[in-house]
Amino acid sequence: MRDLAMLEVSALLHQAVEGDGSLVRHGARLYAEARGLPVEIDLASGPAIQRNTLQFVSEVRKQALRRAELPVYALMVFDNAVMQLGGLEFGSGASANKINNPLDAAVLAALAARWLRLTAPELFAPPSAE
């Protein structure tokens, strides 16, 4: 699951998009519902790279959800998004994190956190008083 989650996160963060486009913002719908994939995914609008990446991420997620329960996969996506965000702290030059737009890393971490909360609310429940 970790590898598929890393592939999903990397596909959104590590590709250059022309102009003001953002793969993360275009794919935000992927993280909006407490389900594996939203009912409606827009594969008809936007530049080809956005449409193709969204289709790719959808297919990766379908394969992941054949192998694990949704809350487990959502946790892996969140974990990878946070690792990518944290990696922005390290250096520059040849060893630098290759995230296309650092702001997108923060947005994706927030989207993944919300998705995890939607898919696994029991992880966020207050401890029971016994």
C-alpha positions as CSV (number, residue, x, y, z in Angstrom):
1,M,0.0,0.0,0.0
2,R,2.8,2.4,0.8
3,D,4.2,2.2,-2.7
4,L,0.8,2.8,-4.3
5,A,0.2,5.7,-2.0
6,M,3.6,7.1,-2.8
7,L,2.9,6.8,-6.5
8,E,-0.4,8.7,-6.1
9,V,1.2,11.5,-4.1
10,S,4.2,11.7,-6.4
11,A,2.1,11.8,-9.5
12,L,0.3,14.9,-8.2
13,L,3.4,16.7,-6.8
14,H,6.3,16.0,-9.1
15,Q,5.1,16.9,-12.5
16,A,5.4,20.3,-14.1
17,V,2.2,21.9,-15.4
18,E,2.1,24.8,-17.8
19,G,0.8,28.1,-16.5
20,D,-1.1,28.4,-13.3
21,G,-2.3,24.8,-13.4
22,S,-2.2,22.6,-10.4
23,L,-2.6,18.8,-10.5
24,V,-3.4,18.9,-6.8
25,R,-6.2,21.4,-7.1
26,H,-7.5,19.7,-10.2
27,G,-7.6,16.4,-8.3
28,A,-9.0,17.8,-5.1
29,R,-12.2,16.0,-5.7
30,L,-10.4,12.7,-5.1
31,Y,-10.2,13.7,-1.4
32,A,-13.6,15.2,-0.9
33,E,-15.7,12.1,0.0
34,A,-15.6,9.2,2.4
35,R,-15.2,6.7,-0.4
36,G,-12.4,5.4,-2.6
37,L,-13.3,7.4,-5.6
38,P,-15.8,10.2,-5.9
39,V,-19.0,9.6,-7.8
40,E,-18.1,12.2,-10.4
41,I,-14.5,12.8,-11.6
42,D,-13.9,15.4,-14.2
43,L,-11.8,13.8,-16.9
44,A,-13.2,16.0,-19.6
45,S,-11.8,19.5,-18.8
46,G,-8.4,21.0,-18.3
47,P,-5.1,20.3,-20.0
48,A,-4.2,16.8,-21.1
49,I,-1.6,16.4,-18.3
50,Q,-4.3,17.1,-15.7
51,R,-6.8,14.7,-17.2
52,N,-4.2,12.0,-17.7
53,T,-2.8,12.3,-14.2
54,L,-6.3,12.3,-12.7
55,Q,-7.1,9.1,-14.7
56,F,-3.8,7.6,-13.6
57,V,-4.3,8.3,-9.9
58,S,-7.9,6.9,-10.2
59,E,-6.5,3.7,-11.6
60,V,-3.7,3.5,-8.9
61,R,-6.3,3.9,-6.2
62,K,-8.6,1.3,-7.7
63,Q,-5.8,-1.2,-7.6
64,A,-4.9,-0.2,-4.0
65,L,-8.4,-0.6,-2.8
66,R,-8.5,-4.2,-4.2
67,R,-5.6,-4.9,-1.7
68,A,-6.5,-2.9,1.4
69,E,-9.4,-1.3,3.1
70,L,-10.1,2.4,2.4
71,P,-9.0,3.7,5.9
72,V,-5.6,1.9,5.6
73,Y,-5.0,3.4,2.1
74,A,-6.1,6.9,3.2
75,L,-3.7,6.7,6.1
76,M,-0.9,5.7,3.7
77,V,-1.7,8.6,1.3
78,F,-1.7,11.0,4.3
79,D,1.6,9.7,5.5
80,N,3.2,10.1,2.1
81,A,1.8,13.6,1.7
82,V,3.1,14.7,5.0
83,M,6.5,13.1,4.2
84,Q,6.7,15.1,1.0
85,L,5.7,18.3,2.8
86,G,8.4,17.7,5.4
87,G,10.9,17.0,2.7
88,L,10.7,20.6,1.6
89,E,12.8,21.5,4.6
90,F,15.9,19.7,3.2
91,G,18.4,21.6,1.1
92,S,18.5,22.8,-2.4
93,G,20.4,21.9,-5.6
94,A,20.8,18.4,-6.9
95,S,19.6,16.7,-3.7
96,A,16.6,19.0,-3.3
97,N,13.0,17.7,-3.2
98,K,11.7,17.8,-6.7
99,I,8.2,19.0,-5.8
100,N,6.9,21.2,-8.7
101,N,5.1,23.7,-6.5
102,P,5.8,23.7,-2.7
103,L,2.3,25.2,-2.0
104,D,0.8,22.1,-3.6
105,A,2.5,19.9,-1.0
106,A,0.8,21.8,1.8
107,V,-2.6,21.7,0.0
108,L,-2.3,17.9,-0.7
109,A,-1.3,17.2,3.0
110,A,-4.4,19.2,4.0
111,L,-6.7,17.4,1.5
112,A,-5.3,14.0,2.6
113,A,-5.8,14.8,6.2
114,R,-9.4,15.7,5.6
115,W,-9.9,12.5,3.5
116,L,-8.4,10.4,6.3
117,R,-10.8,12.1,8.8
118,L,-13.8,11.3,6.5
119,T,-12.8,7.7,5.8
120,A,-11.6,6.8,9.3
121,P,-13.5,9.0,11.9
122,E,-12.8,6.4,14.6
123,L,-9.1,7.4,14.5
124,F,-10.2,10.9,15.6
125,A,-12.7,9.9,18.3
126,P,-12.0,11.1,21.8
127,P,-10.9,8.3,24.1
128,S,-13.7,6.7,26.0
129,A,-14.0,7.4,29.7
130,E,-13.9,4.1,31.5
